[in-house]
Amino acid sequence: YGYLKFGKKMSGLGFAASSFVQKAGPAFAGFLMSIFMEMSKLDASAEIGAPQPSSAIVTLQVMFWVIPIILSFVCVLLTKKYPIDKQESARIAEELKNRQN
């Protein structure tokens, strides 16, 4: 698509962005988790199996169930809005093939 539209191959940009997100995403998630757990009053020094405040339990449930479900739904919506489907991809490939001939 980028080559058809701008005359430049942009696959390297996609790989660079993907690599950046794969590194920055978990770092940002870990940062947010530490903030949420601090706000929920998690007792990190408690023995394994010791009771935790209900706010910490609810925060964990939200972080590991609710937030991923919402983000997955957002990803589905964004994917549905992506303008290049199989037919468009075939049309682009055909047009690029015709340009080379």
Backbone as CSV, one residue per row, in Angstrom:
resi,resn,N_x,N_y,N_z,CA_x,CA_y,CA_z,C_x,C_y,C_z
1,TYR,0.831,-1.196,0.000,0.000,0.000,0.000,0.870,1.252,0.000
2,GLY,1.876,1.283,0.861,2.754,2.449,0.921,3.515,2.658,-0.371
3,TYR,3.946,1.555,-1.001,4.677,1.670,-2.266,3.756,2.180,-3.366
4,LEU,2.516,1.711,-3.365,1.551,2.157,-4.363,1.219,3.635,-4.179
5,LYS,1.024,4.021,-2.936,0.574,5.383,-2.665,1.707,6.410,-2.728
6,PHE,2.874,6.057,-2.167,3.960,7.039,-2.042,5.183,6.733,-2.904
7,GLY,5.223,5.538,-3.505,6.362,5.176,-4.337,7.583,4.755,-3.536
8,LYS,7.404,4.492,-2.245,8.518,4.073,-1.389,8.100,2.836,-0.615
9,LYS,9.026,1.898,-0.484,8.751,0.705,0.315,8.924,1.064,1.791
10,MET,7.907,0.748,2.584,7.902,1.170,3.985,7.835,-0.002,4.949
11,SER,8.226,-1.183,4.515,8.122,-2.349,5.395,9.030,-2.219,6.617
12,GLY,10.159,-1.565,6.481,11.065,-1.378,7.611,10.440,-0.566,8.718
13,LEU,9.611,0.399,8.353,8.928,1.225,9.345,7.982,0.372,10.194
14,GLY,7.278,-0.540,9.552,6.366,-1.428,10.277,7.107,-2.326,11.247
15,PHE,8.227,-2.891,10.807,9.015,-3.754,11.690,9.591,-2.968,12.860
16,ALA,10.041,-1.747,12.607,10.592,-0.915,13.682,9.518,-0.568,14.700
17,ALA,8.333,-0.213,14.223,7.233,0.119,15.127,6.830,-1.098,15.940
18,SER,6.770,-2.257,15.293,6.416,-3.489,15.994,7.430,-3.807,17.093
19,SER,8.693,-3.678,16.775,9.746,-3.937,17.753,9.656,-2.974,18.935
20,PHE,9.407,-1.717,18.651,9.284,-0.722,19.715,8.107,-1.051,20.635
21,VAL,6.967,-1.385,20.046,5.774,-1.682,20.853,5.989,-2.938,21.684
22,GLN,6.703,-3.929,21.142,6.973,-5.152,21.892,7.860,-4.892,23.108
23,LYS,8.655,-3.857,23.055,9.512,-3.524,24.200,8.837,-2.535,25.151
24,ALA,8.198,-1.523,24.591,7.594,-0.473,25.413,6.302,-0.942,26.090
25,GLY,5.539,-1.810,25.423,4.262,-2.276,25.977,4.402,-2.948,27.332
26,PRO,5.227,-3.992,27.455,5.387,-4.626,28.765,5.987,-3.690,29.828
27,ALA,6.876,-2.810,29.418,7.446,-1.863,30.383,6.361,-0.940,30.928
28,PHE,5.523,-0.431,30.029,4.435,0.451,30.441,3.412,-0.310,31.297
29,ALA,3.110,-1.550,30.904,2.160,-2.364,31.677,2.688,-2.628,33.081
30,GLY,3.965,-2.937,33.203,4.553,-3.159,34.524,4.500,-1.915,35.385
31,PHE,4.748,-0.773,34.767,4.666,0.496,35.477,3.246,0.737,35.987
32,LEU,2.259,0.538,35.117,0.864,0.731,35.529,0.453,-0.259,36.616
33,MET,0.892,-1.505,36.484,0.552,-2.505,37.501,1.102,-2.110,38.863
34,SER,2.329,-1.616,38.902,2.908,-1.225,40.188,2.140,-0.059,40.807
35,ILE,1.703,0.871,39.980,0.904,1.996,40.495,-0.436,1.504,41.029
36,PHE,-1.124,0.646,40.233,-2.427,0.135,40.663,-2.310,-0.682,41.949
37,MET,-1.273,-1.502,42.052,-1.130,-2.333,43.255,-0.807,-1.469,44.476
38,GLU,-0.043,-0.406,44.285,0.240,0.519,45.391,-1.045,1.209,45.847
39,MET,-1.862,1.637,44.898,-3.115,2.310,45.236,-4.112,1.359,45.904
40,SER,-4.018,0.060,45.588,-4.975,-0.898,46.141,-4.571,-1.392,47.530
41,LYS,-3.431,-0.943,48.032,-2.940,-1.312,49.368,-2.563,-2.785,49.472
42,LEU,-1.997,-3.335,48.386,-1.503,-4.708,48.413,-0.390,-4.820,49.443
43,ASP,-0.441,-5.845,50.267,0.600,-6.076,51.265,1.626,-7.030,50.668
44,ALA,2.664,-6.467,50.053,3.675,-7.270,49.369,4.546,-8.056,50.342
45,SER,4.575,-7.657,51.600,5.413,-8.360,52.569,4.673,-9.490,53.269
46,ALA,3.403,-9.700,52.935,2.622,-10.757,53.582,3.112,-12.131,53.134
47,GLU,2.946,-13.116,54.001,3.299,-14.496,53.668,2.391,-14.995,52.544
48,ILE,2.879,-15.981,51.809,2.067,-16.568,50.741,0.828,-17.199,51.369
49,GLY,-0.323,-16.882,50.836,-1.585,-17.413,51.344,-2.224,-16.541,52.406
50,ALA,-1.504,-15.512,52.864,-2.083,-14.609,53.867,-3.164,-13.755,53.204
51,PRO,-4.184,-13.381,53.974,-5.252,-12.566,53.378,-4.736,-11.196,52.934
52,GLN,-5.311,-10.711,51.847,-4.999,-9.399,51.308,-6.260,-8.551,51.391
53,PRO,-6.111,-7.235,51.383,-7.304,-6.382,51.384,-8.171,-6.662,50.153
54,SER,-9.477,-6.505,50.301,-10.382,-6.757,49.176,-10.083,-5.814,48.010
55,SER,-9.583,-4.621,48.315,-9.243,-3.680,47.237,-8.128,-4.248,46.357
56,ALA,-7.196,-4.973,46.939,-6.111,-5.580,46.157,-6.653,-6.708,45.281
57,ILE,-7.574,-7.495,45.804,-8.162,-8.593,45.034,-8.963,-8.041,43.851
58,VAL,-9.766,-7.021,44.109,-10.572,-6.419,43.032,-9.655,-5.803,41.978
59,THR,-8.590,-5.143,42.402,-7.650,-4.539,41.451,-7.019,-5.612,40.568
60,LEU,-6.620,-6.726,41.164,-6.050,-7.824,40.375,-7.066,-8.365,39.369
61,GLN,-8.316,-8.517,39.797,-9.343,-9.010,38.884,-9.558,-8.042,37.722
62,VAL,-9.569,-6.760,38.022,-9.743,-5.764,36.958,-8.551,-5.792,36.008
63,MET,-7.337,-5.876,36.553,-6.135,-5.847,35.710,-6.021,-7.085,34.822
64,PHE,-6.455,-8.238,35.315,-6.257,-9.470,34.558,-7.492,-9.959,33.820
65,TRP,-8.651,-9.317,34.023,-9.863,-9.714,33.314,-10.493,-8.545,32.564
66,VAL,-10.847,-7.512,33.262,-11.623,-6.428,32.666,-10.799,-5.650,31.641
67,ILE,-9.617,-5.206,32.014,-8.790,-4.411,31.098,-8.434,-5.197,29.828
68,PRO,-7.994,-6.469,29.916,-7.715,-7.210,28.677,-8.949,-7.400,27.790
69,ILE,-10.114,-7.616,28.391,-11.329,-7.771,27.591,-11.633,-6.476,26.845
70,ILE,-11.531,-5.356,27.533,-11.799,-4.061,26.893,-10.791,-3.791,25.782
71,LEU,-9.507,-4.032,26.047,-8.484,-3.789,25.023,-8.643,-4.735,23.831
72,SER,-9.049,-5.977,24.082,-9.298,-6.917,22.982,-10.454,-6.430,22.117
73,PHE,-11.499,-5.924,22.741,-12.641,-5.393,22.009,-12.215,-4.190,21.159
74,VAL,-11.386,-3.322,21.715,-10.885,-2.165,20.963,-10.057,-2.641,19.769
75,CYS,-9.232,-3.665,19.955,-8.426,-4.200,18.849,-9.315,-4.759,17.742
76,VAL,-10.392,-5.457,18.128,-11.316,-5.986,17.117,-11.941,-4.847,16.334
77,LEU,-12.376,-3.803,17.018,-12.977,-2.662,16.332,-11.985,-1.994,15.378
78,LEU,-10.754,-1.816,15.829,-9.742,-1.199,14.969,-9.428,-2.077,13.765
79,THR,-9.402,-3.387,13.972,-9.138,-4.306,12.869,-10.261,-4.261,11.842
80,LYS,-11.487,-4.159,12.310,-12.628,-4.078,11.390,-12.581,-2.802,10.544
81,LYS,-12.011,-1.734,11.094,-11.940,-0.470,10.372,-10.740,-0.411,9.418
82,TYR,-9.834,-1.396,9.490,-8.644,-1.403,8.631,-9.094,-1.492,7.179
83,PRO,-8.655,-0.565,6.339,-9.222,-0.466,4.989,-8.741,-1.527,3.994
84,ILE,-7.716,-2.296,4.330,-7.176,-3.242,3.353,-7.642,-4.657,3.701
85,ASP,-8.567,-5.168,2.901,-9.024,-6.541,3.055,-8.411,-7.382,1.936
86,LYS,-8.872,-8.612,1.763,-8.283,-9.488,0.746,-8.469,-8.933,-0.664
87,GLN,-9.658,-8.399,-0.943,-9.892,-7.868,-2.281,-9.019,-6.644,-2.556
88,GLU,-8.918,-5.759,-1.583,-8.093,-4.557,-1.755,-6.624,-4.929,-1.894
89,SER,-6.184,-5.924,-1.129,-4.805,-6.382,-1.224,-4.519,-6.951,-2.614
90,ALA,-5.462,-7.728,-3.139,-5.296,-8.282,-4.494,-5.277,-7.165,-5.534
91,ARG,-6.122,-6.151,-5.366,-6.153,-5.033,-6.304,-4.830,-4.274,-6.281
92,ILE,-4.291,-4.044,-5.095,-3.012,-3.336,-4.962,-1.894,-4.144,-5.615
93,ALA,-1.870,-5.467,-5.353,-0.835,-6.310,-5.940,-0.923,-6.297,-7.457
94,GLU,-2.142,-6.331,-7.980,-2.325,-6.298,-9.442,-1.866,-4.944,-10.012
95,GLU,-2.199,-3.885,-9.341,-1.788,-2.564,-9.836,-0.274,-2.400,-9.794
96,LEU,0.363,-2.891,-8.772,1.824,-2.833,-8.686,2.453,-3.697,-9.779
97,LYS,1.861,-4.851,-10.040,2.363,-5.729,-11.110,2.259,-5.030,-12.466
98,ASN,1.135,-4.347,-12.693,0.942,-3.627,-13.951,1.923,-2.473,-14.104
99,ARG,2.280,-1.835,-13.015,3.243,-0.722,-13.070,4.626,-1.205,-13.463
100,GLN,4.984,-2.429,-13.032,6.310,-2.950,-13.331,6.440,-3.363,-14.789
101,ASN,5.324,-3.685,-15.412,5.359,-4.131,-16.836,5.368,-2.990,-17.783
